[in-house]
Amino acid sequence: MNKLVMALAYVHRYGLIAALILTKCANNLKLLGIFLLTYAVWTLVGYLLKWKHIYCSWQNAYHEKMTPSSTNWRHIDKKDVWCVTFLFCLAGFVVLIVF
C-alpha cells in the first residue's frame, strides 16, 4: 500500500510537468488550463481530506523522505497549500479565458 501512495505522490508532484509538456507539444492551451485547474482542485481536496499521497507529495516538495505510514499534517505549511492552489487556479482561469 505504501508503494501505491508513493507512486500517487510522484504522479501528483511530477504529473503536472508531463501534462504541461504534452499540451505544449499538442499546442492545445485550453487543455493546459484544464490541467492547471484539475491540479489545483486535486491538491486542495487532497489536503482538506488528508490524502496520504498529497502529504507525501508535499514531503517530496520539501526534499524530505516520504513517510506514508506516519503523517503529520501540522508539518505542512498552510500558506504553501493555499498559495499554490490559488496560483494554479488563477493560471488555469487566465489560460482558459485568454485562449
N, C-alpha and C positions, 0 to 999 in steps of 0.2 A: 504494500500500500504506500509506503514511503517513497518508493521509486516513482510511482504514478504521480504523487503530489509534487515531487521534484521535477518530473517531466512537464507537468502542467505549469509549474512556476517558470521553467525555461521558455515554454510557449508564450506565456503571458509577458515575460520580460523581452524576449527577442523576436516573437512572432510579429509584433508591430513593425519591426525593422524589415522583416521579409515581406510583409504586406506593402510597405512603402516602396520597396524596390520593385515588386511586381506591378503595382499601379503606375509607377513611373515608366516601366518598360511597356506597359499596355497603353500608356498615355491616356489614362482614364482618371480624371481628377475628381469626378463625383464619387467614384468608388473610394478614393483616398479619404474624402470627407466622411463617408460611411464608416470606414475603418477607424478613423480617429474618434468618432462618436461612440462606436462599439467598444473601443479600448477604454475610453473614459467611463462608460457605464459599467463595464466589466470590473474595472478597478474599484469604483465606488461601491458597487453592490457587494463585491467580494470583501471589501474592508468592513462594510456595515454588518454583513452576515458572518464575518470571521472565518472565511475560507482559508484553509491551511496553505494552499498553493499561492494565494496572494501574500500571505505572511512571508513565505519562503522567497517569493519574488522580491519583496522589499529587502529581505536579508541579502539577497544577491546584489541588489542595487547599492546597499551599504557595504558591499565587499566583505560580507561575513559568511560563515559556513551555514548552509541551510539545515534547520532542525525542525522537520515536520512533526516529530513526536512531542516536542515541547515548544509551545508558542507563548510568547509574552507580548501581547498586543500593546501594552504600555510602552514598549521599546520603539514602536513605530511612531514617528513624529506626525501628529495630526495635520499640521500645516503642510507637510510634504504631500500627504494624500490629497488634501483638499486643493492645494495649488496645482498639482499635476492633473487632477481630474478637471479642474476649471480650465486650465490651459488647453488640454486636449479637446474639451467640449467647445471652447471658443474657436480653436483652429478648425475643428470639424464643421461648425456652423459657417465660419468665414469661407471655407473652401466650397461648401455646398451653395452658399449664396452667390459667391463671385462666379463660379463656374456652373 
